[in-house]
Amino acid sequence: MMRRTPAVPAVDGRDRGVTGEASAVVRAFAARGFAWGGDWSSLEDHQHFSVSGG
């Protein structure tokens, strides 16, 4: 039997469908070298990731 860990919400509470900085999705992409659009200085884009760093 596989043991599950508690899920971290993918939304930050402001808008449905917006990925928050603490989400498992953002952490998984960051671990693979992607930059999250929510950290971009030119324009925050919470639903996108960039392998080139944004």
Residue pairs with C-beta under 8 A, 6 or more apart in sequence:
7 24
8 22
8 23
8 24
8 27
9 20
9 22
9 23
10 19
10 20
10 23
10 24
10 25
11 17
11 18
11 19
11 20
11 23
12 18
12 19
12 20
12 21
12 22
12 23
12 46
13 20
17 47
18 46
18 47
19 25
19 26
19 36
19 38
19 46
19 47
20 26
20 38
20 46
21 36
21 38
21 39
26 36
26 38
29 36
29 49
30 36
33 51
34 49
34 50
34 51
35 49
35 50
35 51
35 52
35 53
35 54
36 46
36 49
37 44
37 45
37 46
37 47
37 48
37 49
37 50
37 54
38 44
38 45
38 46
39 54
40 50
40 54
42 54
